[in-house]
Amino acid sequence: MRLMQIILLLVLPYSVAAKQPDESQLNPSIVVEEFLTVFNSNDVETITKYVDEHFAQQSLNRWQGTGRERYIGYITNMANLHKELKLESIKHDQQGQILRVTSHVHSNATGLNYDSVISFNQHHKITNWYLSLNETFELADESVTELKVTQAIQKLTEKLAKNGVFSGTVLFAKDDMVLFTKAYGLASRRYDVKNNLTTKFQIGSMNKMFTSVGIMQLIEANKLSLDDKLTQYMDRNYFGVGDFDSITIEQLLTHTSGLGDIAGFEAKQSQIRSLQDSLPLYKNTPLNFKPGSQWQYSSTGMRMLGHVIESVSKQDYYAFIQQHIYQKAGMTDSGSFDLDVPIKNTARNYWYSFETNAITENLMKQAVKGGPAGGGYSTVGDLHRFALSLINHQLLNAELTSQATSAKPELHSPRYGYGFSVRGDKGNQIIGHNGAHLGMSAQLNIYRDKGYILAVLGNSADAAEPIVLATNSLMKQL
């Protein structure tokens, strides 16, 4: 799946034996300095040796035995991105059975501050490492204006692009007025083709917004209900043992269905060009918890909604989204394209691959065609048009638009509506979605209380994150 899913997996707490770590045998300062020395070497052999010697075997065996490669690849990608991390301060704390050492570091390439977090088991072996942005982006001037915020976003973006951290496109707008938009970097490093404002980038999980709006359109047309069961539209025989009969449309929309990953999907993804092609794989899909009892991000659930759209509309999923979302919103450069079809002006995605020991295109690590849960393409201009169509009720009526873009804490979904993330504080609420995979990073933020829209599409690892977090911080001050 996506890069961001892989990174989030790395962040998840890792279960270890009950014995408590002995902090007296572990010097946090020495540990952090040793790790940063390895990181700053930006040398894959040095990083590989460190991972082999210091990471817990259970961690290296994770993800069906690919943990070692994933950790080496993630650390190397971050080293390539940041060039050098400078240590500012260290703190450590005990979290249950895990000793966690957090170092505040400064990135040479981005010029921003981050937290480098290392977790240890009772044998002082590393169970996890990740890097997270820790920056406030406050403007010194007391009179914060739209112009100053726009200039700050532009200045940061151009700095990141100059330092080789950002490759992609950015758009910042107030309602339908574009305040800043620009393209940076290369769409193809193979052929030295530059990105431009109509370059089509992969958008990862942002497709979930389109799928959810499609479902809500069918509800608006009285062809579907939130309380309807999934098995009213999909044959129960496609699924295995479990309470699949109780899964509702609303639970699929809010990631509370309990549906786990589709077993065998990655091995077959080069052959799946339609939703029907994936039907034989669903038999071994697990239910991770009782439907409706908790929240867990589920791309599988969104894929099921694609089947529901086909069943209710009697249309192919892709044709339905094209007609009812893209055409209505004026999104002329968006779609789920077959990777082996030469679609003009599309960007390739780049990441460091452990297998090739080089910066590599991610073509071999994704489905041949995007779908209801992610993998499609769009431009910052099209995403701006989608946002405007959504908030101006051209895709859904006002009531259903509000329903889709409001968090559902009563359904165990406090930061997610129907296919839309819902973040921020009262008076500064942000709706939209992110997308991430190996070598790509994307975000659409609609600051609905203040009327601003941000779209960022990048074809390198973590490209969008600093720009998005900076804008979120600046918008609080506006």
C-alpha positions as CSV (number, residue, x, y, z in Angstrom):
1,M,0.0,0.0,0.0
2,R,0.9,3.6,0.5
3,L,4.2,4.9,2.1
4,M,2.3,6.7,4.8
5,Q,0.6,3.3,5.8
6,I,4.0,1.8,6.0
7,I,5.3,4.7,8.2
8,L,2.2,4.4,10.4
9,L,2.8,0.7,10.8
10,L,6.3,1.5,12.0
11,V,4.8,3.9,14.6
12,L,2.4,1.3,16.0
13,P,3.3,0.0,19.5
14,Y,5.1,-3.3,19.3
15,S,4.3,-6.0,21.8
16,V,7.2,-7.4,23.8
17,A,7.8,-9.7,26.8
18,A,6.6,-8.6,30.2
19,K,10.0,-7.9,31.7
20,Q,10.7,-4.2,32.3
21,P,13.7,-2.5,30.6
22,D,16.7,-1.9,32.8
23,E,17.4,1.8,32.1
24,S,20.7,1.6,34.1
25,Q,22.3,-0.4,31.3
26,L,21.1,2.0,28.6
27,N,22.6,5.4,28.2
28,P,20.1,7.5,26.1
29,S,22.7,10.0,25.0
30,I,25.1,7.4,23.7
31,V,22.3,5.6,21.9
32,V,21.0,8.7,20.2
33,E,24.5,9.9,19.2
34,E,25.3,6.4,17.7
35,F,22.1,6.3,15.8
36,L,22.5,9.9,14.4
37,T,26.1,9.0,13.3
38,V,24.8,6.1,11.3
39,F,21.9,8.2,9.9
40,N,24.1,11.1,8.9
41,S,26.5,8.8,7.1
42,N,23.7,8.4,4.5
43,D,25.4,5.1,3.6
44,V,23.2,2.1,3.1
45,E,25.9,-0.4,4.1
46,T,26.4,1.4,7.4
47,I,22.6,1.6,8.0
48,T,22.1,-2.1,7.1
49,K,24.8,-3.1,9.5
50,Y,23.2,-1.0,12.3
51,V,19.8,-2.4,11.7
52,D,21.1,-6.0,11.7
53,E,23.0,-5.5,15.0
54,H,20.6,-3.3,16.9
55,F,17.0,-4.1,15.9
56,A,15.0,-6.8,17.6
57,Q,14.6,-9.9,15.6
58,Q,10.8,-9.8,16.1
59,S,10.8,-6.4,14.3
60,L,13.0,-7.6,11.5
61,N,10.5,-10.5,11.0
62,R,7.4,-8.3,10.8
63,W,5.2,-7.9,7.7
64,Q,5.7,-11.5,6.5
65,G,9.4,-11.3,7.0
66,T,10.0,-8.0,5.2
67,G,10.6,-6.0,8.3
68,R,14.4,-5.8,7.8
69,E,14.1,-4.4,4.3
70,R,11.4,-2.0,5.3
71,Y,13.4,-0.5,8.2
72,I,16.5,-0.2,6.1
73,G,14.5,1.4,3.3
74,Y,12.7,3.8,5.6
75,I,15.8,4.9,7.4
76,T,17.7,5.3,4.1
77,N,14.9,7.3,2.5
78,M,14.8,9.6,5.5
79,A,18.6,10.0,5.4
80,N,18.4,10.9,1.7
81,L,15.7,13.4,2.4
82,H,17.2,15.2,5.3
83,K,21.0,14.9,4.5
84,E,21.9,15.5,8.1
85,L,20.1,15.7,11.5
86,K,21.6,17.9,14.2
87,L,20.9,16.9,17.8
88,E,19.3,19.6,19.9
89,S,18.0,17.8,23.0
90,I,17.1,14.3,24.4
91,K,14.4,12.9,26.7
92,H,13.3,9.4,27.5
93,D,10.3,7.9,29.2
94,Q,8.8,4.6,30.1
95,Q,5.6,3.6,28.2
96,G,4.3,0.3,29.6
97,Q,6.9,-2.3,28.6
98,I,8.7,0.0,26.1
99,L,11.5,2.4,26.8
100,R,11.2,5.3,24.4
101,V,14.0,7.8,23.7
102,T,13.0,11.0,21.9
103,S,15.6,13.3,20.5
104,H,14.8,16.8,19.2
105,V,16.7,17.2,16.0
106,H,17.1,19.8,13.2
107,S,17.1,18.8,9.6
108,N,19.8,20.3,7.4
109,A,17.8,19.9,4.2
110,T,14.4,21.2,5.3
111,G,15.6,23.6,8.0
112,L,12.8,22.3,10.2
113,N,12.7,20.6,13.6
114,Y,11.8,17.0,14.1
115,D,11.4,14.3,16.9
116,S,13.5,11.2,16.3
117,V,11.9,8.4,18.4
118,I,13.6,5.1,19.2
119,S,11.8,2.4,21.2
120,F,13.6,-0.4,23.0
121,N,12.6,-3.8,24.4
122,Q,13.9,-5.3,27.7
123,H,17.0,-6.6,25.9
124,H,17.8,-3.0,24.7
125,K,17.1,-4.0,21.1
126,I,15.3,-1.4,19.0
127,T,11.7,-2.3,18.3
128,N,10.9,0.8,16.3
129,W,12.2,4.1,14.9
130,Y,10.4,7.0,13.3
131,L,10.8,10.7,12.6
132,S,7.9,13.2,13.1
133,L,7.8,16.9,12.3
134,N,7.8,19.2,15.4
135,E,7.5,22.8,14.2
136,T,5.2,25.7,15.0
137,F,5.8,28.0,12.0
138,E,4.8,31.2,13.8
139,L,5.0,34.5,12.1
140,A,6.9,37.1,14.1
141,D,4.7,40.0,12.9
142,E,1.7,40.6,15.1
143,S,-0.5,41.6,12.2
144,V,-0.9,38.3,10.3
145,T,-2.5,38.9,6.9
146,E,-3.5,36.7,4.0
147,L,-0.6,38.1,2.0
148,K,1.9,37.3,4.7
149,V,0.6,33.7,5.1
150,T,0.7,33.2,1.3
151,Q,4.3,34.6,1.2
152,A,5.3,32.3,4.0
153,I,3.9,29.2,2.2
154,Q,5.7,30.2,-1.0
155,K,9.0,30.9,0.8
156,L,9.0,27.5,2.5
157,T,8.0,25.6,-0.6
158,E,10.7,27.2,-2.7
159,K,13.3,26.6,0.0
160,L,12.3,22.9,0.2
161,A,12.4,22.6,-3.6
162,K,15.8,24.3,-3.8
163,N,17.2,21.8,-1.2
164,G,15.8,18.9,-3.2
165,V,13.2,18.0,-0.5
166,F,10.1,18.9,-2.5
167,S,9.2,17.8,-6.0
168,G,5.6,18.4,-7.1
169,T,2.9,21.1,-7.3
170,V,1.3,23.4,-4.8
171,L,-1.9,25.4,-4.9
172,F,-3.2,27.8,-2.1
173,A,-6.5,29.6,-2.7
174,K,-9.2,31.7,-1.0
175,D,-12.4,30.3,-2.3
176,D,-12.1,30.4,-6.1
177,M,-9.2,32.9,-6.1
178,V,-5.8,31.2,-6.5
179,L,-3.3,33.0,-4.3
180,F,-0.2,30.9,-5.0
181,T,0.4,27.9,-7.3
182,K,3.7,26.6,-8.7
183,A,5.4,23.4,-9.9
184,Y,8.8,22.2,-8.9
185,G,11.2,19.3,-9.7
186,L,11.1,16.5,-12.2
187,A,8.1,14.4,-13.3
188,S,10.6,11.9,-14.8
189,R,14.2,11.6,-13.7
190,R,14.7,9.1,-16.4
191,Y,14.0,11.6,-19.2
192,D,14.6,14.9,-17.3
193,V,11.0,16.1,-17.8
194,K,9.9,18.9,-15.4
195,N,6.7,18.9,-13.4
196,N,4.1,21.5,-14.5
197,L,0.8,22.7,-13.1
198,T,-1.2,20.2,-15.2
199,T,1.1,17.2,-14.4
200,K,-1.0,14.3,-13.1
201,F,0.3,13.0,-9.8
202,Q,-0.8,9.9,-7.9
203,I,-3.1,10.8,-5.0
204,G,-3.0,7.7,-2.9
205,S,-6.0,7.4,-0.5
206,M,-7.5,10.7,-1.6
207,N,-9.7,8.5,-3.9
208,K,-11.7,7.7,-0.8
209,M,-13.3,11.1,-0.9
210,F,-14.6,10.5,-4.4
211,T,-15.9,7.0,-3.5
212,S,-17.7,8.4,-0.5
213,V,-19.3,11.3,-2.4
214,G,-20.5,8.8,-4.9
215,I,-22.1,6.7,-2.1
216,M,-23.7,9.9,-0.7
217,Q,-25.1,10.8,-4.1
218,L,-26.8,7.4,-4.3
219,I,-28.3,8.1,-0.8
220,E,-29.4,11.6,-2.0
221,A,-31.2,9.8,-4.9
222,N,-32.9,7.5,-2.5
223,K,-31.2,4.4,-4.0
224,L,-29.3,3.6,-0.9
225,S,-29.4,4.0,2.9
226,L,-26.6,4.4,5.5
227,D,-28.2,1.5,7.5
228,D,-28.2,-0.9,4.5
229,K,-26.0,-3.9,4.9
230,L,-23.0,-4.6,2.7
231,T,-24.4,-8.1,2.0
232,Q,-27.5,-6.6,0.4
233,Y,-25.2,-5.6,-2.5
234,M,-22.5,-8.2,-2.4
235,D,-23.0,-12.0,-2.3
236,R,-22.3,-13.2,1.2
237,N,-20.5,-16.2,-0.3
238,Y,-17.6,-13.9,-1.2
239,F,-16.6,-13.7,2.4
240,G,-15.4,-16.2,5.0
241,V,-16.3,-16.9,8.6
242,G,-17.3,-13.9,10.6
243,D,-20.1,-11.4,11.2
244,F,-19.9,-9.9,7.7
245,D,-23.7,-9.8,7.5
246,S,-23.9,-7.0,10.1
247,I,-21.5,-4.5,8.3
248,T,-23.4,-1.4,7.3
249,I,-22.7,1.2,4.6
250,E,-22.1,3.8,7.4
251,Q,-19.5,1.6,9.0
252,L,-17.7,1.3,5.7
253,L,-17.7,5.0,5.3
254,T,-16.4,5.7,8.8
255,H,-13.7,2.9,8.9
256,T,-15.6,1.2,11.7
257,S,-16.5,-2.0,9.8
258,G,-13.6,-4.1,11.2
259,L,-12.5,-5.2,7.7
260,G,-8.8,-6.1,7.6
261,D,-6.4,-6.2,4.7
262,I,-7.3,-8.4,1.6
263,A,-5.0,-11.4,1.8
264,G,-3.0,-11.9,-1.4
265,F,-3.9,-8.6,-2.9
266,E,-0.3,-7.4,-3.3
267,A,0.7,-10.6,-5.1
268,K,-2.2,-10.2,-7.6
269,Q,-2.3,-6.4,-7.9
270,S,-0.6,-6.4,-11.3
271,Q,-3.6,-8.4,-12.7
272,I,-6.4,-6.4,-11.1
273,R,-7.9,-3.9,-13.5
274,S,-11.5,-4.0,-12.4
275,L,-13.3,-4.5,-9.1
276,Q,-14.6,-7.9,-10.3
277,D,-11.0,-9.1,-10.7
278,S,-10.5,-8.9,-6.9
279,L,-13.7,-10.8,-5.9
280,P,-11.9,-14.2,-5.5
281,L,-9.5,-12.7,-2.9
282,Y,-12.1,-11.6,-0.4
283,K,-12.7,-15.1,1.1
284,N,-9.8,-14.8,3.5
285,T,-10.3,-11.1,4.5
286,P,-10.4,-11.0,8.3
287,L,-12.8,-9.1,10.6
288,N,-10.4,-7.5,13.1
289,F,-13.3,-6.6,15.5
290,K,-17.0,-6.5,15.9
291,P,-18.4,-4.2,13.2
292,G,-19.3,-0.8,14.7
293,S,-17.3,-1.3,17.9
294,Q,-14.2,0.7,17.2
295,W,-12.3,2.7,14.5
296,Q,-9.5,1.2,12.3
297,Y,-8.5,2.7,8.9
298,S,-9.6,0.2,6.3
299,S,-8.9,0.5,2.6
300,T,-10.7,-2.8,2.2
301,G,-13.9,-1.1,3.5
302,M,-13.6,1.6,0.8
303,R,-13.1,-1.0,-1.9
304,M,-16.4,-2.7,-0.8
305,L,-18.1,0.7,-1.3
306,G,-16.9,0.6,-4.9
307,H,-18.8,-2.7,-5.3
308,V,-21.9,-1.2,-3.7
309,I,-21.7,1.7,-6.2
310,E,-21.6,-0.8,-9.1
311,S,-24.5,-2.9,-7.7
312,V,-26.8,0.1,-7.1
313,S,-25.9,2.3,-10.1
314,K,-25.6,-0.6,-12.6
315,Q,-22.5,1.2,-13.9
316,D,-18.8,0.4,-13.8
317,Y,-17.3,2.1,-10.8
318,Y,-14.8,4.1,-12.9
319,A,-17.5,5.2,-15.3
320,F,-19.7,6.3,-12.4
321,I,-16.9,8.4,-10.7
322,Q,-16.0,9.9,-14.1
323,Q,-19.6,11.0,-14.8
324,H,-20.8,12.0,-11.3
325,I,-17.7,13.4,-9.7
326,Y,-15.0,14.4,-12.3
327,Q,-17.4,15.8,-14.9
328,K,-19.6,17.6,-12.5
329,A,-16.6,19.2,-10.8
330,G,-14.8,20.0,-14.1
331,M,-11.9,17.7,-13.2
332,T,-10.5,17.1,-16.7
333,D,-7.1,15.7,-15.7
334,S,-8.2,13.2,-13.1
335,G,-8.8,9.4,-13.3
336,S,-7.6,5.9,-12.3
337,F,-5.2,5.1,-15.1
338,D,-3.7,1.8,-16.0
339,L,0.0,2.1,-15.2
340,D,1.1,0.4,-18.4
341,V,-0.9,2.7,-20.6
342,P,1.2,5.8,-21.6
343,I,-1.0,8.6,-20.2
344,K,0.6,11.9,-21.1
345,N,2.0,14.3,-18.5
346,T,2.0,11.9,-15.5
347,A,4.6,12.0,-12.8
348,R,6.7,9.0,-11.7
349,N,7.2,8.5,-8.0
350,Y,10.7,8.1,-6.5
351,W,12.0,6.4,-3.3
352,Y,15.1,4.6,-2.2
353,S,14.7,0.9,-2.7
354,F,16.6,-1.6,-0.7
355,E,16.3,-4.1,-3.5
356,T,18.0,-1.9,-6.1
357,N,20.2,0.1,-3.7
358,A,19.2,3.2,-5.6
359,I,16.5,5.8,-6.0
360,T,13.8,3.8,-7.8
361,E,10.5,4.3,-9.5
362,N,7.7,2.7,-7.5
363,L,6.0,1.0,-10.5
364,M,6.7,-2.5,-9.2
365,K,5.2,-1.8,-5.8
366,Q,1.6,-0.8,-6.6
367,A,-1.6,-2.0,-8.3
368,V,-1.7,-1.7,-12.0
369,K,-4.8,0.5,-11.6
370,G,-6.2,2.6,-8.8
371,G,-9.6,2.0,-7.3
372,P,-12.2,3.1,-4.7
373,A,-9.6,3.2,-1.9
374,G,-6.7,4.9,-3.7
375,G,-4.2,4.9,-6.5
376,G,-5.8,7.4,-8.9
377,Y,-4.3,10.5,-10.4
378,S,-5.1,14.2,-10.2
379,T,-3.7,17.8,-10.4
380,V,-3.7,20.6,-7.9
381,G,-6.1,22.5,-10.1
382,D,-8.6,19.6,-10.3
383,L,-8.4,19.1,-6.5
384,H,-9.2,22.8,-6.1
385,R,-12.2,22.4,-8.4
386,F,-13.4,19.3,-6.4
387,A,-13.1,21.3,-3.2
388,L,-15.1,24.2,-4.6
389,S,-17.8,21.9,-6.0
390,L,-18.1,20.1,-2.7
391,I,-18.4,23.2,-0.4
392,N,-20.7,24.9,-3.0
393,H,-23.0,21.8,-2.9
394,Q,-22.7,21.0,-6.6
395,L,-21.9,17.4,-5.8
396,L,-24.2,16.9,-2.8
397,N,-27.0,18.9,-1.1
398,A,-26.0,21.0,1.9
399,E,-27.3,18.5,4.5
400,L,-25.5,15.5,3.0
401,T,-22.3,17.6,2.5
402,S,-22.3,18.6,6.1
403,Q,-23.0,15.0,7.1
404,A,-20.2,13.6,5.0
405,T,-17.6,16.2,6.3
406,S,-18.4,16.0,10.0
407,A,-16.6,13.8,12.5
408,K,-18.6,10.9,14.0
409,P,-17.4,10.5,17.6
410,E,-20.7,8.8,18.4
411,L,-19.6,6.1,16.0
412,H,-16.1,5.7,17.4
413,S,-14.8,7.9,14.6
414,P,-13.8,11.2,16.3
415,R,-11.6,12.5,13.4
416,Y,-13.3,11.1,10.4
417,G,-16.6,11.6,8.6
418,Y,-17.8,9.7,5.6
419,G,-14.6,9.5,3.5
420,F,-13.2,12.8,4.8
421,S,-10.7,13.4,7.6
422,V,-11.9,16.1,10.0
423,R,-9.2,17.9,12.0
424,G,-8.4,21.2,13.7
425,D,-10.1,23.2,16.4
426,K,-13.4,25.1,16.6
427,G,-13.2,28.0,14.2
428,N,-10.3,26.4,12.3
429,Q,-11.6,23.1,11.1
430,I,-9.9,21.3,8.3
431,I,-11.6,18.7,6.1
432,G,-10.0,16.7,3.3
433,H,-7.7,13.7,2.9
434,N,-4.1,12.7,2.5
435,G,-2.5,10.2,0.3
436,A,0.9,8.5,0.6
437,H,2.7,5.6,-0.8
438,L,6.3,4.7,-1.7
439,G,7.7,7.9,-3.3
440,M,4.5,10.0,-3.3
441,S,2.8,12.3,-0.9
442,A,-0.4,14.2,-1.4
443,Q,-2.9,16.3,0.6
444,L,-6.1,18.3,0.1
445,N,-7.1,20.6,3.0
446,I,-10.2,22.6,3.0
447,Y,-10.2,25.2,5.8
448,R,-13.9,25.6,5.7
449,D,-14.3,28.1,8.6
450,K,-11.9,30.5,6.9
451,G,-12.6,29.7,3.2
452,Y,-9.1,28.6,2.2
453,I,-8.0,25.6,0.2
454,L,-4.6,23.9,0.0
455,A,-3.6,21.2,-2.5
456,V,-0.1,19.6,-2.5
457,L,1.0,16.8,-4.8
458,G,4.5,15.4,-4.6
459,N,6.4,12.6,-6.3
460,S,9.0,12.1,-3.6
461,A,8.8,10.6,-0.1
462,D,7.1,12.9,2.5
463,A,7.2,15.8,0.0
464,A,3.9,17.3,1.1
465,E,4.2,17.0,4.9
466,P,6.2,20.2,5.8
467,I,4.1,22.4,3.5
468,V,0.9,21.0,4.9
469,L,1.9,21.3,8.6
470,A,3.3,24.8,8.0
471,T,0.0,25.9,6.4
472,N,-2.1,24.4,9.2
473,S,0.0,26.3,11.7
474,L,-0.2,29.6,9.8
475,M,-3.9,29.3,9.3
476,K,-4.4,29.3,13.1
477,Q,-2.8,32.7,13.2
478,L,-4.8,34.2,10.3
